[in-house]
Amino acid sequence: MTIILGFVSFDGHGLWGTCSLAGTMALLPRALPFEGMMIGGAALGSFIAANSFANIAGQGGHWFKAFKGPKWNSGDYVDRSTSCITLGA
C-alpha cells in the first residue's frame, strides 16, 4: 500500500511541477519554487514507498525531537571542556 502511495506522490509532484511551467525553464527564479516542490515531492514519495506505515509514524516523533533543539546548551560544553582539562592536568 505504501509503495502505491509513494509512486502516486512521486509521479504527481513531478508531473504537476513540469506541467505548471509548461515545460519551459527560461526563467530560473520563477522555476525555483516548482523545482523545490518536485524534488521535495519525489523525496516524500520515495520515503513513503520505501517504508511501512509504522516506520513513517515513528519518524514523526523524531522530527519533533530534532526541531525542538539541542539537549545541552553552550554552558554545558564549556563545563565539560573545563572538567576534562582539570582532570587531565
FENPELIN-V504560 format. One record per residue. N is the residue number from 1. RES is the residue in three letters. PHI is phi in whole degrees, 0 to 359 (* if undefined). BURIAL is b if it has 24 or more other ideal C-beta (glycine too) atoms within 12 Angstrom, else e. Layout:
{{N;RES;PHI;BURIAL} {N;RES;PHI;BURIAL}}
//
This chain:
{{1;MET;*;e} {2;THR;293;e} {3;ILE;296;e} {4;ILE;295;e} {5;LEU;298;e} {6;GLY;296;b} {7;PHE;294;e} {8;VAL;296;e} {9;SER;295;b} {10;PHE;300;b} {11;ASP;291;e} {12;GLY;297;e} {13;HIS;293;b} {14;GLY;296;b} {15;LEU;290;e} {16;TRP;295;e} {17;GLY;296;b} {18;THR;292;e} {19;CYS;292;e} {20;SER;291;e} {21;LEU;265;e} {22;ALA;58;e} {23;GLY;77;e} {24;THR;258;e} {25;MET;239;e} {26;ALA;293;e} {27;LEU;253;e} {28;LEU;299;e} {29;PRO;300;e} {30;ARG;288;e} {31;ALA;277;e} {32;LEU;303;e} {33;PRO;298;e} {34;PHE;288;b} {35;GLU;297;e} {36;GLY;299;e} {37;MET;294;b} {38;MET;292;b} {39;ILE;293;e} {40;GLY;296;e} {41;GLY;294;b} {42;ALA;294;b} {43;ALA;294;e} {44;LEU;297;b} {45;GLY;297;b} {46;SER;294;e} {47;PHE;295;e} {48;ILE;295;b} {49;ALA;293;e} {50;ALA;272;e} {51;ASN;234;e} {52;SER;276;e} {53;PHE;299;e} {54;ALA;296;e} {55;ASN;292;e} {56;ILE;295;e} {57;ALA;295;e} {58;GLY;294;e} {59;GLN;291;e} {60;GLY;301;e} {61;GLY;296;e} {62;HIS;289;e} {63;TRP;294;e} {64;PHE;297;e} {65;LYS;294;e} {66;ALA;291;e} {67;PHE;278;e} {68;LYS;292;e} {69;GLY;119;e} {70;PRO;290;e} {71;LYS;284;e} {72;TRP;246;e} {73;ASN;253;e} {74;SER;294;e} {75;GLY;299;e} {76;ASP;295;e} {77;TYR;291;e} {78;VAL;295;e} {79;ASP;298;e} {80;ARG;293;e} {81;SER;296;e} {82;THR;296;e} {83;SER;296;e} {84;CYS;295;e} {85;ILE;292;e} {86;THR;295;e} {87;LEU;289;e} {88;GLY;280;e} {89;ALA;275;e}}
//
